[in-house]
Amino acid sequence: MASKQPFADSDIADEAVRATCDDASICKRFATSKGYWTDLYVQYFVRQVGERKAPEINRGYYGRVKGMNLLIDAFLKKTQCDCQVVNLGAGLDTTFWRLKDENIMPKKFFEVDFPMIVARKIHNIKTKPPLSKPLIETHSTDALLLDGHSLDSDRYCIIGADLRDLPTLEEKLKKFQINPELPTLFLSECVLVYMTPEQSSKLVHWVADAFPTAMFINYEQVNMNDRFGEIMIENLQRRQCNLAGVDLCQSLDSQERFLSAGWESANALDMMTVYNMLPQEDVARIECLEFLDEKELLQQLLQHYCICWAVKDKLNLGLSQIGF
């Protein structure tokens, strides 16, 4: 486990985890260039379209983006945007800009990631007007609060922090005016799996304790105890990337960890199921973009990822009705 490794090894492991941020953004850039979905902003974080990705990878990212967006938008609709969003391990995600364009922004959108990634993202925002303009348009004064590892405006805030260090995370979120009484949506995509079960459990517990009306959407690996899962783990290990939390990715039932951490309800679906529940007219459209030789490979891939969503609903907004 990563927590038991010497400090130098854990540094290497963290660097490997940071590299997955680039992988995801590069894959999204390629898929959007092929027309799988529209993202007007990923180009400002990843300049080159890059080398070709296999069709099953593109369809996998399509399912991931569309599945996450469906739940995010449903939460915003339920709360009538009188809420806040916290994207944990956000990387170079562009959701804030999409919500601004679609006029469904929460009261405030927070992003948290390693300080090195945050510094890169802030640099991109500062130097690319299509990224900075929406922040300025939704801000009440001329100046944004900015330093090397954080940027704060009225509606968007990005914070450099380690999710394994909860006291510092909590302190920084408070500093930038997070409001625990507001309905709050927490997002994590392939983030908890890089933390030990103890670390991720503390994080999920803290959210449940601190935010009485909340939803947590978690996208990560599942069914990792078969041969396909073993190969995925081996491929990541070759890149010094340790799935420290893989023990909680054995089955969909493992996602019941949310119930034992104080959440009122939790649901989980593998991505093959999610893919089949997405609007099928659009699925038919994207399936015409590229020929997929082996449908079984796509099925295997999608059966090894899942979306889980858990809710607490003190304000009785009907959050438990959100789903596919």
Contacts in CASP RR format, 6 or more apart in sequence:
PFRMAT RR
TARGET T0000
AUTHOR 0000-0000-0000
METHOD contacts of the structure
MODEL  1
MASKQPFADSDIADEAVRATCDDASICKRFATSKGYWTDLYVQYFVRQVG
ERKAPEINRGYYGRVKGMNLLIDAFLKKTQCDCQVVNLGAGLDTTFWRLK
DENIMPKKFFEVDFPMIVARKIHNIKTKPPLSKPLIETHSTDALLLDGHS
LDSDRYCIIGADLRDLPTLEEKLKKFQINPELPTLFLSECVLVYMTPEQS
SKLVHWVADAFPTAMFINYEQVNMNDRFGEIMIENLQRRQCNLAGVDLCQ
SLDSQERFLSAGWESANALDMMTVYNMLPQEDVARIECLEFLDEKELLQQ
LLQHYCICWAVKDKLNLGLSQIGF
1 196 0 8 1.000
1 242 0 8 1.000
1 244 0 8 1.000
2 9 0 8 1.000
2 10 0 8 1.000
2 13 0 8 1.000
2 194 0 8 1.000
2 196 0 8 1.000
2 242 0 8 1.000
2 244 0 8 1.000
3 10 0 8 1.000
3 196 0 8 1.000
3 198 0 8 1.000
3 199 0 8 1.000
3 244 0 8 1.000
5 13 0 8 1.000
5 242 0 8 1.000
12 240 0 8 1.000
13 240 0 8 1.000
13 241 0 8 1.000
13 242 0 8 1.000
13 244 0 8 1.000
14 114 0 8 1.000
15 240 0 8 1.000
16 236 0 8 1.000
16 239 0 8 1.000
16 240 0 8 1.000
16 241 0 8 1.000
16 242 0 8 1.000
17 114 0 8 1.000
17 194 0 8 1.000
17 241 0 8 1.000
18 114 0 8 1.000
18 116 0 8 1.000
18 117 0 8 1.000
19 239 0 8 1.000
19 241 0 8 1.000
20 190 0 8 1.000
20 194 0 8 1.000
20 241 0 8 1.000
21 89 0 8 1.000
21 91 0 8 1.000
21 92 0 8 1.000
21 113 0 8 1.000
21 117 0 8 1.000
22 46 0 8 1.000
22 92 0 8 1.000
24 61 0 8 1.000
24 91 0 8 1.000
24 92 0 8 1.000
24 189 0 8 1.000
24 190 0 8 1.000
25 42 0 8 1.000
25 45 0 8 1.000
25 46 0 8 1.000
25 91 0 8 1.000
25 92 0 8 1.000
26 46 0 8 1.000
26 50 0 8 1.000
27 53 0 8 1.000
27 57 0 8 1.000
27 58 0 8 1.000
27 61 0 8 1.000
28 39 0 8 1.000
28 42 0 8 1.000
28 46 0 8 1.000
28 61 0 8 1.000
28 65 0 8 1.000
29 42 0 8 1.000
29 43 0 8 1.000
29 45 0 8 1.000
29 46 0 8 1.000
29 48 0 8 1.000
29 49 0 8 1.000
29 50 0 8 1.000
30 49 0 8 1.000
30 50 0 8 1.000
30 51 0 8 1.000
30 52 0 8 1.000
30 53 0 8 1.000
30 58 0 8 1.000
31 37 0 8 1.000
31 53 0 8 1.000
31 57 0 8 1.000
31 58 0 8 1.000
31 61 0 8 1.000
31 62 0 8 1.000
32 38 0 8 1.000
32 39 0 8 1.000
32 42 0 8 1.000
33 49 0 8 1.000
34 58 0 8 1.000
34 289 0 8 1.000
34 290 0 8 1.000
35 286 0 8 1.000
35 289 0 8 1.000
36 58 0 8 1.000
36 59 0 8 1.000
36 61 0 8 1.000
36 62 0 8 1.000
36 286 0 8 1.000
36 289 0 8 1.000
37 62 0 8 1.000
37 65 0 8 1.000
37 66 0 8 1.000
37 286 0 8 1.000
39 94 0 8 1.000
39 98 0 8 1.000
40 97 0 8 1.000
40 101 0 8 1.000
40 130 0 8 1.000
41 94 0 8 1.000
41 97 0 8 1.000
41 98 0 8 1.000
41 130 0 8 1.000
41 131 0 8 1.000
42 92 0 8 1.000
42 94 0 8 1.000
44 124 0 8 1.000
44 128 0 8 1.000
44 130 0 8 1.000
44 131 0 8 1.000
45 92 0 8 1.000
45 94 0 8 1.000
45 121 0 8 1.000
45 124 0 8 1.000
46 92 0 8 1.000
55 289 0 8 1.000
55 290 0 8 1.000
55 291 0 8 1.000
55 292 0 8 1.000
55 298 0 8 1.000
56 292 0 8 1.000
56 294 0 8 1.000
56 297 0 8 1.000
56 298 0 8 1.000
56 301 0 8 1.000
57 301 0 8 1.000
58 289 0 8 1.000
58 290 0 8 1.000
59 275 0 8 1.000
59 286 0 8 1.000
59 287 0 8 1.000
59 292 0 8 1.000
59 298 0 8 1.000
60 271 0 8 1.000
60 275 0 8 1.000
60 298 0 8 1.000
60 301 0 8 1.000
60 302 0 8 1.000
60 305 0 8 1.000
62 286 0 8 1.000
63 271 0 8 1.000
63 274 0 8 1.000
63 275 0 8 1.000
63 278 0 8 1.000
63 302 0 8 1.000
64 189 0 8 1.000
64 219 0 8 1.000
64 271 0 8 1.000
64 305 0 8 1.000
66 278 0 8 1.000
66 282 0 8 1.000
67 274 0 8 1.000
67 278 0 8 1.000
67 307 0 8 1.000
67 324 0 8 1.000
68 187 0 8 1.000
68 189 0 8 1.000
68 217 0 8 1.000
68 219 0 8 1.000
68 307 0 8 1.000
69 95 0 8 1.000
69 98 0 8 1.000
70 278 0 8 1.000
70 323 0 8 1.000
70 324 0 8 1.000
71 215 0 8 1.000
71 217 0 8 1.000
71 307 0 8 1.000
71 309 0 8 1.000
71 322 0 8 1.000
71 323 0 8 1.000
72 85 0 8 1.000
72 95 0 8 1.000
72 99 0 8 1.000
72 185 0 8 1.000
72 187 0 8 1.000
72 217 0 8 1.000
73 104 0 8 1.000
74 322 0 8 1.000
74 323 0 8 1.000
75 83 0 8 1.000
75 183 0 8 1.000
75 185 0 8 1.000
75 215 0 8 1.000
75 319 0 8 1.000
75 322 0 8 1.000
76 83 0 8 1.000
76 99 0 8 1.000
76 104 0 8 1.000
76 106 0 8 1.000
76 185 0 8 1.000
77 104 0 8 1.000
78 317 0 8 1.000
78 318 0 8 1.000
78 319 0 8 1.000
78 321 0 8 1.000
78 322 0 8 1.000
79 106 0 8 1.000
79 183 0 8 1.000
79 317 0 8 1.000
81 104 0 8 1.000
81 105 0 8 1.000
81 106 0 8 1.000
81 107 0 8 1.000
82 107 0 8 1.000
82 182 0 8 1.000
82 183 0 8 1.000
83 106 0 8 1.000
83 107 0 8 1.000
83 182 0 8 1.000
83 183 0 8 1.000
83 184 0 8 1.000
83 185 0 8 1.000
84 106 0 8 1.000
84 107 0 8 1.000
84 108 0 8 1.000
84 109 0 8 1.000
84 110 0 8 1.000
84 178 0 8 1.000
84 179 0 8 1.000
84 182 0 8 1.000
84 183 0 8 1.000
84 184 0 8 1.000
84 185 0 8 1.000
85 95 0 8 1.000
85 106 0 8 1.000
85 108 0 8 1.000
85 109 0 8 1.000
85 110 0 8 1.000
85 184 0 8 1.000
85 185 0 8 1.000
85 186 0 8 1.000
85 187 0 8 1.000
86 110 0 8 1.000
86 111 0 8 1.000
86 112 0 8 1.000
86 173 0 8 1.000
86 178 0 8 1.000
86 184 0 8 1.000
86 185 0 8 1.000
86 186 0 8 1.000
86 187 0 8 1.000
87 93 0 8 1.000
87 95 0 8 1.000
87 109 0 8 1.000
87 110 0 8 1.000
87 111 0 8 1.000
87 112 0 8 1.000
87 187 0 8 1.000
87 188 0 8 1.000
88 112 0 8 1.000
88 163 0 8 1.000
88 186 0 8 1.000
88 187 0 8 1.000
88 188 0 8 1.000
88 191 0 8 1.000
88 203 0 8 1.000
89 111 0 8 1.000
89 112 0 8 1.000
89 113 0 8 1.000
89 114 0 8 1.000
89 117 0 8 1.000
89 163 0 8 1.000
89 188 0 8 1.000
89 189 0 8 1.000
89 191 0 8 1.000
90 111 0 8 1.000
90 112 0 8 1.000
90 113 0 8 1.000
90 158 0 8 1.000
90 187 0 8 1.000
91 111 0 8 1.000
91 113 0 8 1.000
91 117 0 8 1.000
91 121 0 8 1.000
92 117 0 8 1.000
92 120 0 8 1.000
92 121 0 8 1.000
92 124 0 8 1.000
93 111 0 8 1.000
93 189 0 8 1.000
95 109 0 8 1.000
95 187 0 8 1.000
96 105 0 8 1.000
96 109 0 8 1.000
96 111 0 8 1.000
96 134 0 8 1.000
96 156 0 8 1.000
97 131 0 8 1.000
97 134 0 8 1.000
99 105 0 8 1.000
99 106 0 8 1.000
99 109 0 8 1.000
100 134 0 8 1.000
100 137 0 8 1.000
100 138 0 8 1.000
100 155 0 8 1.000
101 134 0 8 1.000
105 138 0 8 1.000
105 155 0 8 1.000
106 155 0 8 1.000
106 185 0 8 1.000
107 155 0 8 1.000
107 179 0 8 1.000
107 182 0 8 1.000
108 154 0 8 1.000
108 155 0 8 1.000
108 156 0 8 1.000
108 157 0 8 1.000
108 177 0 8 1.000
108 178 0 8 1.000
109 155 0 8 1.000
109 156 0 8 1.000
109 157 0 8 1.000
110 157 0 8 1.000
110 158 0 8 1.000
110 159 0 8 1.000
110 173 0 8 1.000
110 176 0 8 1.000
110 178 0 8 1.000
111 118 0 8 1.000
111 121 0 8 1.000
111 156 0 8 1.000
111 157 0 8 1.000
111 158 0 8 1.000
111 159 0 8 1.000
112 158 0 8 1.000
112 159 0 8 1.000
112 160 0 8 1.000
112 161 0 8 1.000
112 163 0 8 1.000
112 169 0 8 1.000
112 172 0 8 1.000
112 173 0 8 1.000
113 121 0 8 1.000
113 158 0 8 1.000
113 160 0 8 1.000
113 161 0 8 1.000
114 160 0 8 1.000
114 162 0 8 1.000
115 149 0 8 1.000
115 160 0 8 1.000
115 161 0 8 1.000
117 160 0 8 1.000
118 148 0 8 1.000
118 149 0 8 1.000
118 150 0 8 1.000
118 158 0 8 1.000
118 159 0 8 1.000
118 160 0 8 1.000
119 148 0 8 1.000
119 149 0 8 1.000
121 158 0 8 1.000
122 146 0 8 1.000
122 148 0 8 1.000
122 149 0 8 1.000
122 150 0 8 1.000
122 151 0 8 1.000
122 158 0 8 1.000
124 131 0 8 1.000
125 131 0 8 1.000
125 132 0 8 1.000
125 135 0 8 1.000
125 151 0 8 1.000
125 158 0 8 1.000
126 132 0 8 1.000
126 146 0 8 1.000
134 156 0 8 1.000
135 144 0 8 1.000
135 151 0 8 1.000
135 153 0 8 1.000
135 155 0 8 1.000
135 156 0 8 1.000
136 144 0 8 1.000
136 153 0 8 1.000
138 153 0 8 1.000
138 154 0 8 1.000
138 155 0 8 1.000
138 156 0 8 1.000
139 153 0 8 1.000
139 154 0 8 1.000
139 155 0 8 1.000
140 154 0 8 1.000
144 151 0 8 1.000
144 152 0 8 1.000
144 153 0 8 1.000
145 151 0 8 1.000
145 152 0 8 1.000
145 153 0 8 1.000
146 152 0 8 1.000
149 159 0 8 1.000
149 160 0 8 1.000
150 157 0 8 1.000
150 158 0 8 1.000
150 159 0 8 1.000
150 160 0 8 1.000
150 172 0 8 1.000
150 176 0 8 1.000
151 157 0 8 1.000
151 158 0 8 1.000
152 176 0 8 1.000
157 176 0 8 1.000
159 172 0 8 1.000
159 173 0 8 1.000
159 176 0 8 1.000
160 172 0 8 1.000
161 168 0 8 1.000
161 169 0 8 1.000
161 172 0 8 1.000
162 168 0 8 1.000
162 169 0 8 1.000
163 169 0 8 1.000
163 191 0 8 1.000
163 195 0 8 1.000
163 199 0 8 1.000
163 203 0 8 1.000
164 195 0 8 1.000
164 199 0 8 1.000
164 203 0 8 1.000
166 202 0 8 1.000
166 203 0 8 1.000
166 206 0 8 1.000
170 206 0 8 1.000
170 210 0 8 1.000
178 184 0 8 1.000
180 210 0 8 1.000
180 211 0 8 1.000
180 212 0 8 1.000
181 212 0 8 1.000
181 213 0 8 1.000
182 213 0 8 1.000
183 213 0 8 1.000
183 214 0 8 1.000
183 215 0 8 1.000
183 315 0 8 1.000
183 317 0 8 1.000
183 319 0 8 1.000
184 211 0 8 1.000
184 213 0 8 1.000
184 214 0 8 1.000
184 215 0 8 1.000
185 214 0 8 1.000
185 215 0 8 1.000
185 216 0 8 1.000
185 217 0 8 1.000
186 207 0 8 1.000
186 211 0 8 1.000
186 214 0 8 1.000
186 215 0 8 1.000
186 216 0 8 1.000
186 217 0 8 1.000
187 217 0 8 1.000
188 216 0 8 1.000
188 217 0 8 1.000
188 218 0 8 1.000
188 219 0 8 1.000
188 220 0 8 1.000
189 218 0 8 1.000
189 219 0 8 1.000
189 220 0 8 1.000
190 219 0 8 1.000
190 220 0 8 1.000
190 221 0 8 1.000
191 218 0 8 1.000
191 220 0 8 1.000
192 200 0 8 1.000
192 203 0 8 1.000
192 204 0 8 1.000
192 218 0 8 1.000
192 220 0 8 1.000
192 245 0 8 1.000
192 248 0 8 1.000
193 220 0 8 1.000
193 221 0 8 1.000
193 243 0 8 1.000
193 244 0 8 1.000
193 245 0 8 1.000
193 246 0 8 1.000
193 248 0 8 1.000
193 249 0 8 1.000
194 241 0 8 1.000
194 242 0 8 1.000
194 243 0 8 1.000
194 244 0 8 1.000
194 245 0 8 1.000
195 203 0 8 1.000
195 244 0 8 1.000
195 245 0 8 1.000
196 244 0 8 1.000
196 245 0 8 1.000
197 245 0 8 1.000
197 247 0 8 1.000
197 248 0 8 1.000
197 257 0 8 1.000
199 244 0 8 1.000
200 245 0 8 1.000
200 248 0 8 1.000
200 257 0 8 1.000
201 257 0 8 1.000
201 261 0 8 1.000
204 216 0 8 1.000
204 257 0 8 1.000
204 258 0 8 1.000
204 261 0 8 1.000
204 263 0 8 1.000
204 310 0 8 1.000
205 261 0 8 1.000
205 262 0 8 1.000
207 214 0 8 1.000
207 216 0 8 1.000
208 214 0 8 1.000
208 258 0 8 1.000
208 261 0 8 1.000
208 262 0 8 1.000
208 263 0 8 1.000
208 312 0 8 1.000
209 262 0 8 1.000
211 312 0 8 1.000
212 312 0 8 1.000
212 314 0 8 1.000
212 315 0 8 1.000
213 312 0 8 1.000
213 313 0 8 1.000
213 314 0 8 1.000
213 315 0 8 1.000
213 317 0 8 1.000
213 319 0 8 1.000
214 311 0 8 1.000
214 312 0 8 1.000
215 309 0 8 1.000
215 310 0 8 1.000
215 311 0 8 1.000
215 312 0 8 1.000
215 319 0 8 1.000
215 322 0 8 1.000
216 258 0 8 1.000
216 263 0 8 1.000
216 309 0 8 1.000
216 310 0 8 1.000
216 311 0 8 1.000
217 307 0 8 1.000
217 308 0 8 1.000
217 309 0 8 1.000
218 255 0 8 1.000
218 307 0 8 1.000
218 308 0 8 1.000
218 309 0 8 1.000
218 310 0 8 1.000
219 305 0 8 1.000
219 306 0 8 1.000
219 307 0 8 1.000
219 308 0 8 1.000
220 249 0 8 1.000
220 305 0 8 1.000
220 306 0 8 1.000
220 308 0 8 1.000
221 229 0 8 1.000
221 232 0 8 1.000
221 243 0 8 1.000
221 246 0 8 1.000
221 249 0 8 1.000
221 304 0 8 1.000
221 305 0 8 1.000
221 306 0 8 1.000
222 249 0 8 1.000
222 250 0 8 1.000
222 251 0 8 1.000
222 252 0 8 1.000
222 254 0 8 1.000
222 255 0 8 1.000
222 268 0 8 1.000
222 270 0 8 1.000
222 303 0 8 1.000
222 304 0 8 1.000
222 305 0 8 1.000
222 306 0 8 1.000
223 229 0 8 1.000
223 249 0 8 1.000
223 250 0 8 1.000
223 251 0 8 1.000
223 270 0 8 1.000
223 303 0 8 1.000
223 304 0 8 1.000
224 230 0 8 1.000
224 232 0 8 1.000
224 233 0 8 1.000
224 243 0 8 1.000
224 246 0 8 1.000
224 249 0 8 1.000
224 250 0 8 1.000
224 304 0 8 1.000
225 250 0 8 1.000
225 251 0 8 1.000
228 300 0 8 1.000
228 304 0 8 1.000
229 304 0 8 1.000
232 304 0 8 1.000
233 243 0 8 1.000
233 246 0 8 1.000
236 242 0 8 1.000
236 243 0 8 1.000
243 249 0 8 1.000
248 254 0 8 1.000
248 255 0 8 1.000
248 257 0 8 1.000
252 268 0 8 1.000
252 269 0 8 1.000
252 270 0 8 1.000
252 306 0 8 1.000
252 308 0 8 1.000
255 266 0 8 1.000
255 268 0 8 1.000
255 306 0 8 1.000
255 308 0 8 1.000
256 266 0 8 1.000
258 266 0 8 1.000
258 308 0 8 1.000
258 310 0 8 1.000
259 265 0 8 1.000
259 266 0 8 1.000
259 310 0 8 1.000
262 312 0 8 1.000
263 310 0 8 1.000
263 311 0 8 1.000
263 312 0 8 1.000
264 310 0 8 1.000
264 311 0 8 1.000
264 312 0 8 1.000
264 313 0 8 1.000
264 320 0 8 1.000
265 310 0 8 1.000
265 311 0 8 1.000
265 320 0 8 1.000
266 308 0 8 1.000
266 309 0 8 1.000
266 310 0 8 1.000
266 311 0 8 1.000
267 308 0 8 1.000
267 309 0 8 1.000
267 310 0 8 1.000
267 323 0 8 1.000
268 306 0 8 1.000
268 307 0 8 1.000
268 308 0 8 1.000
268 309 0 8 1.000
269 277 0 8 1.000
269 306 0 8 1.000
269 307 0 8 1.000
269 324 0 8 1.000
270 302 0 8 1.000
270 303 0 8 1.000
270 304 0 8 1.000
270 305 0 8 1.000
270 306 0 8 1.000
271 302 0 8 1.000
271 303 0 8 1.000
271 305 0 8 1.000
271 306 0 8 1.000
271 307 0 8 1.000
272 299 0 8 1.000
272 302 0 8 1.000
272 303 0 8 1.000
274 302 0 8 1.000
274 307 0 8 1.000
274 324 0 8 1.000
275 283 0 8 1.000
275 302 0 8 1.000
277 324 0 8 1.000
292 298 0 8 1.000
309 322 0 8 1.000
309 323 0 8 1.000
311 319 0 8 1.000
311 320 0 8 1.000
311 322 0 8 1.000
312 319 0 8 1.000
313 319 0 8 1.000
313 320 0 8 1.000
END
